[in-house]
């Protein structure tokens, strides 16, 4: 893992919408910082996957506030039956809001990559 992290420009940390899942994601960020990858944490994106219906929006706002102080961006991935199934995902079958969130996530990852000279 160390070799991969040394070559990485950015990381996407996926967290569920519960406090326990957010705590695990936060512990991952803490581990990265403690092991010399603070730049990756500051450039990280947290994808909040609200894979279950009825996720508590108040808690989501608290979770987002916590991560905002640590990472570059946060993207909410809304509930979608295709994602909740936990199987193969066909992009064309995702709900429009889920597709928009996926595109936002991809754009944010791309924005965080270093500019290449002489490409």
HUHU-V435310 format. One record per residue. N is the residue number from 1. RES is the residue in three letters. SS is DSSP state (helix for helix, strand for strand, loop for the rest). PHI is phi in radians with two decimals (NA if undefined). OMEGA is omega in whole degrees, -180 to 180 (999 if undefined). Layout:
[[N,RES,SS,PHI,OMEGA] [N,RES,SS,PHI,OMEGA]]
This chain:
[[1,UNK,loop,NA,-178] [2,UNK,helix,-1.03,-180] [3,UNK,helix,-1.10,178] [4,UNK,helix,-1.14,-179] [5,UNK,helix,-1.11,179] [6,UNK,helix,-1.15,-180] [7,UNK,helix,-1.62,-175] [8,UNK,loop,-1.30,173] [9,UNK,loop,-1.65,-175] [10,UNK,loop,-2.78,174] [11,UNK,loop,-2.32,172] [12,UNK,strand,-1.97,178] [13,UNK,strand,-1.79,-180] [14,UNK,strand,-1.71,178] [15,UNK,strand,-2.24,171] [16,UNK,strand,-1.32,-177] [17,UNK,loop,-1.52,179] [18,UNK,loop,-1.59,179] [19,UNK,helix,-1.09,180] [20,UNK,helix,-1.10,179] [21,UNK,helix,-1.18,178] [22,UNK,helix,-1.15,179] [23,UNK,helix,-1.10,178] [24,UNK,helix,-1.12,178] [25,UNK,helix,-1.11,179] [26,UNK,helix,-1.14,177] [27,UNK,helix,-1.12,176] [28,UNK,helix,-1.08,178] [29,UNK,helix,-1.08,179] [30,UNK,helix,-1.09,178] [31,UNK,helix,-1.08,179] [32,UNK,helix,-1.04,179] [33,UNK,helix,-1.09,-178] [34,UNK,helix,-1.18,-178] [35,UNK,loop,-1.90,172] [36,UNK,loop,1.52,-179] [37,UNK,loop,-1.99,-180] [38,UNK,helix,-1.03,178] [39,UNK,helix,-1.11,177] [40,UNK,helix,-1.11,180] [41,UNK,helix,-1.14,-179] [42,UNK,helix,-1.12,179] [43,UNK,loop,-1.71,-175] [44,UNK,loop,-1.28,172] [45,UNK,strand,-2.10,174] [46,UNK,strand,-1.77,175] [47,UNK,strand,-1.74,178] [48,UNK,strand,-1.55,-177] [49,UNK,strand,-1.57,179] [50,UNK,loop,-1.62,-172] [51,UNK,loop,-1.21,179] [52,UNK,loop,-1.95,178] [53,UNK,loop,-1.19,175] [54,UNK,loop,1.34,177] [55,UNK,loop,-1.04,-177] [56,UNK,loop,-1.20,-176] [57,UNK,helix,-1.17,177] [58,UNK,helix,-1.12,178] [59,UNK,helix,-1.11,179] [60,UNK,helix,-1.04,179] [61,UNK,helix,-1.13,177] [62,UNK,helix,-1.15,179] [63,UNK,helix,-1.13,178] [64,UNK,helix,-1.05,-180] [65,UNK,helix,-1.05,178] [66,UNK,helix,-1.09,-176] [67,UNK,helix,-1.23,-178] [68,UNK,helix,-0.98,-179] [69,UNK,loop,-1.37,-174] [70,UNK,loop,-2.05,-171] [71,UNK,loop,-2.14,-179] [72,UNK,loop,-1.24,-175] [73,UNK,strand,-2.57,175] [74,UNK,strand,-2.31,177] [75,UNK,strand,-2.21,174] [76,UNK,strand,-1.52,173] [77,UNK,strand,-1.79,-173] [78,UNK,loop,-1.24,175] [79,UNK,loop,-1.03,176] [80,UNK,loop,-2.60,-179] [81,UNK,helix,-0.98,180] [82,UNK,helix,-1.11,179] [83,UNK,helix,-1.31,-178] [84,UNK,helix,-1.11,-180] [85,UNK,loop,-1.16,177] [86,UNK,loop,1.22,-179] [87,UNK,loop,-2.15,178] [88,UNK,loop,-1.09,-178] [89,UNK,loop,-1.90,172] [90,UNK,loop,-1.74,-177] [91,UNK,helix,-0.91,-177] [92,UNK,helix,-1.11,-179] [93,UNK,helix,-1.59,180] [94,UNK,loop,-1.26,175] [95,UNK,loop,-1.18,-178] [96,UNK,helix,-0.95,180] [97,UNK,helix,-1.15,178] [98,UNK,helix,-1.18,177] [99,UNK,helix,-1.05,180] [100,UNK,helix,-1.10,178] [101,UNK,helix,-1.15,178] [102,UNK,helix,-1.11,178] [103,UNK,helix,-1.15,177] [104,UNK,helix,-1.07,179] [105,UNK,helix,-1.05,179] [106,UNK,helix,-1.07,180] [107,UNK,helix,-1.13,180] [108,UNK,helix,-1.15,176] [109,UNK,helix,-1.06,-180] [110,UNK,helix,-1.07,179] [111,UNK,helix,-1.05,-178] [112,UNK,loop,-1.49,179] [113,UNK,loop,-1.39,179] [114,UNK,loop,-1.21,176] [115,UNK,loop,-1.22,178] [116,UNK,loop,-1.64,179] [117,UNK,loop,-1.61,173] [118,UNK,loop,1.22,-175] [119,UNK,loop,-1.13,999]]
